[in-house]
Amino acid sequence: MNQYTMNLPARADVMRRMRESGRFIAAALPFHYPHALLRACGFHPMEIWGPPHVTAILDDEHFQEYACSIVRNATQFLKTDLSGQVQAILIPHTCDSLQGMASVLQGFAKTAPVLTLYLPRARRDSDLEFAYAELTQLAHRLSAISGVTPTDAELHAALDLEDQAMAACRTVMANRRHYAVSDRELFAVLRSREYLPPDEFLGLVKGLPLRDAPDPRPGVFLSGIVPEPMSVFDLLNDNGVIVVGDDLACGSRRIYQAFSDVDPMRRLARQMLSMAPEPTISPAVADRNAHILERLATTGARGLLIYDVKFCEPEAFYVPLLEKAAKAAGIACMHLEVELEQHLPDQIQTRIAAFLEVLR
Ligand code: SF4
């Protein structure tokens, strides 16, 4: 681990600092949500992707056996470690499991207010209107908690900053081979957007060291939900490959298009519906496959590693035909399902190492 990564702030320190600066803390669950709106309404969002170090034991009575470990761990984390630490919990309607989690927290747990957000799957004018109404309603609920109602100019300013953060992510991944950091270091910086204010995040990205010449190692493209444990990147790099592109829910899937509009809420609504075709918005299989194949071609990846959380139903639906399409395009492909844990099981390590053999 180099000096750069060692300087990443700890999530708990950031949360404390934000609270001391007068911000309210919102726990944000995966994964499409309006960062800028929360900030403009006086909140600092802290995202919860599990976390892997939590052992979920409290909620078996409320969840079915096949609830994914993100939902189980996050519920436990909110009820224990984060109890009394956050002023709101935002649970987007990403999947049935998260919808169930929202119901459990609203009905059976004494937590901060649980706010939900449903973004339409289609892209008609009526869907834009629906998204506008949903976001407006969310803004009212946030403002009612924090007492902060942003002006149009303040919301535009927050959106401008978020556009810069997303543009920085896009640039980094498009130029991945030019950065002199390991994959684990690179993704640790990119994922710091989950808990850092955008200006601090932009400072970290700007400080990423560059190489004199592009990294020549064979490239692998990573799809899935969240790369936990992060040691999976060590395994990839130790086996001689580099991650040249991603379609991760915690990564590139949340890089939206930038829009301009005199009405900041409509600008936000248009942006929130501009995500690429990914499983939780139920795109046509052909559209999803075409998007991934185009990304594979652009990045020059030799292999596609689909790294999913076990029991993730939205992802599982698309995997068989995506594997088939990738293989037909001459791209080696492997699908893994993992529990959120602190250590990568030996069996998974062995399978990844065997897969990477064919890429070198
Ligand atoms: S891993 Fe899949 S099932 Fe679990 S919260 Fe994320 S999208 Fe939903």
Residues whose N, C-alpha, C, O or C-beta is under 5 A from the ligand:
A	BS01	SF4	C68 I70 C95 S97 L98 I225 V309 F311 C312 E313
